Amino acid sequence: MLQDLIQKGLNISKHAIFRRFVTKAGGFLGKPAKLAMLLSSAYEKLIDTKSTEGGFSQIKEVMKTFMRLVRAYANGSYRTVSNKSILIGIGVLLYLVTPLDLIPDFIPVLGLLDDISLMAWFVDAFQKEINNFKAWETNQAVIPTMDTL
């Protein structure tokens, strides 16, 4: 099941609509207020999702970690990540919070399936970057809280 989601996410990542989100992502890095609103919206969407899909809670946790990575990147405390990873990850968050994407979110079940698939692909493809950040976080003695998101 997870491999199917990852494959669907890979297909979405190649779609022109997703590429537009990645292009928009660059504009968020230089605008802390916009970035903070995006992170807040993505966090709210992740914690409000009541999915029974296997593994979704793991994907949510990794995406929350990625949001902390973006915040650390934006405030300059963590820069050991490729620009490509940051831009694609922000593109994933934009896709997540936008209700009208390849499969609009208001369509029951299917509307969230594309979001979940794209997140699963991102988690799979960029696991090394996320693990590196988690190790850095541990070395910084940062305890992940709502404030560190």
Solvent accessible surface area in square Angstrom, and as a share of the most:
residue,aa,sasa,rsa
1,M,137,0.61
2,L,77,0.38
3,Q,128,0.57
4,D,87,0.45
5,L,4,0.02
6,I,20,0.10
7,Q,93,0.42
8,K,94,0.40
9,G,0,0.00
10,L,56,0.28
11,N,84,0.43
12,I,18,0.09
13,S,17,0.11
14,K,124,0.53
15,H,75,0.33
16,A,53,0.41
17,I,48,0.25
18,F,4,0.02
19,R,138,0.50
20,R,155,0.57
21,F,19,0.08
22,V,33,0.19
23,T,108,0.63
24,K,119,0.51
25,A,0,0.00
26,G,37,0.35
27,G,38,0.36
28,F,26,0.11
29,L,47,0.23
30,G,65,0.62
31,K,103,0.44
32,P,100,0.63
33,A,75,0.58
34,K,90,0.38
35,L,4,0.02
36,A,42,0.32
37,M,135,0.60
38,L,8,0.04
39,L,5,0.03
40,S,63,0.41
41,S,52,0.34
42,A,0,0.00
43,Y,34,0.13
44,E,75,0.34
45,K,42,0.18
46,L,1,0.00
47,I,72,0.37
48,D,85,0.44
49,T,22,0.13
50,K,183,0.78
51,S,37,0.24
52,T,139,0.81
53,E,50,0.22
54,G,56,0.53
55,G,28,0.27
56,F,9,0.04
57,S,71,0.46
58,Q,125,0.56
59,I,7,0.03
60,K,35,0.15
61,E,96,0.43
62,V,22,0.13
63,M,0,0.00
64,K,29,0.12
65,T,8,0.04
66,F,3,0.01
67,M,0,0.00
68,R,27,0.10
69,L,1,0.01
70,V,0,0.00
71,R,75,0.27
72,A,9,0.07
73,Y,24,0.09
74,A,41,0.32
75,N,102,0.53
76,G,41,0.40
77,S,62,0.40
78,Y,7,0.03
79,R,141,0.51
80,T,102,0.59
81,V,18,0.10
82,S,51,0.33
83,N,98,0.50
84,K,134,0.57
85,S,3,0.02
86,I,0,0.00
87,L,52,0.26
88,I,23,0.12
89,G,0,0.00
90,I,0,0.00
91,G,0,0.00
92,V,1,0.01
93,L,0,0.00
94,L,15,0.08
95,Y,1,0.00
96,L,5,0.02
97,V,41,0.24
98,T,38,0.22
99,P,81,0.51
100,L,119,0.59
101,D,14,0.07
102,L,56,0.28
103,I,59,0.30
104,P,29,0.18
105,D,32,0.17
106,F,148,0.62
107,I,64,0.32
108,P,111,0.70
109,V,119,0.68
110,L,95,0.47
111,G,0,0.00
112,L,58,0.29
113,L,38,0.19
114,D,4,0.02
115,D,2,0.01
116,I,7,0.03
117,S,1,0.00
118,L,1,0.00
119,M,2,0.01
120,A,2,0.02
121,W,28,0.10
122,F,1,0.00
123,V,19,0.11
124,D,81,0.42
125,A,53,0.41
126,F,24,0.10
127,Q,59,0.26
128,K,155,0.66
129,E,34,0.15
130,I,1,0.00
131,N,72,0.37
132,N,65,0.33
133,F,3,0.01
134,K,86,0.36
135,A,57,0.44
136,W,60,0.21
137,E,10,0.04
138,T,104,0.60
139,N,123,0.63
140,Q,91,0.40
141,A,85,0.66
142,V,50,0.29
143,I,136,0.69
144,P,69,0.43
145,T,69,0.40
146,M,112,0.50
147,D,126,0.65
148,T,45,0.26
149,L,17,0.09
